[in-house]
Amino acid sequence: MASITIRNLDDDIKQRLRVRAAERGHSMEEEARDILRRVMAESAPPRNLAASIRARIPPGDRIDLDLPVREPMRQPKQLGKGRG
């Protein structure tokens, strides 16, 4: 298992973590692990960029765009042979 050190933690946050841990009968370390587990479980990353963008725009604000019909790809120009 990995270990981390948290530097520059505000004294107020440390005190609140200590009180919260004591209320639950945990060590501060166990309480911090529990908080991290819960937060990481509820904030799953978006599946893809389109889903992430869609999630930020309310359904009432969305519009559908008419996409132009795609034409067949043009044949590339043939370069002359035997030059030089």
Residue pairs with C-beta under 8 A, 6 or more apart in sequence:
6 32
14 28
17 28
17 31
17 32
18 28
20 31
21 27
21 28
21 30
21 31
24 31
26 34
46 52
46 55
54 62
